[in-house]
Amino acid sequence: MNGLRPRMTYLFEQLGLDASQDAIAQFIEQHQLAAQVDILQADFWNASQRAFLEEKMNSDGEWTTVIDQLNESLHEDSVKIGK
């Protein structure tokens, strides 16, 4: 990472996804998860993406915050429904 703090754009780059702001917003909108579905269980990740996310979450490093933000964003609709 060359000393850069992880950000959502860097996370998307690491996942091999389009990291533009529009693409990130579109991805989040189109991949909403049910409340009971963990981010690692989502069926839209390929094996390497899932492994990267799991590794970074388990390392409890700086990436954890960004992955948590993505997780919250992917569950926005389930939170709205639950209220």
Secondary structure by P-SEA (a helix, b strand, c coil): cccccccaaaaaaaacccccaaaaaaaaaaccccccccccccccccaaaaaaaaaaaaacccaaaaaaaaaaaaaaaaaaaac
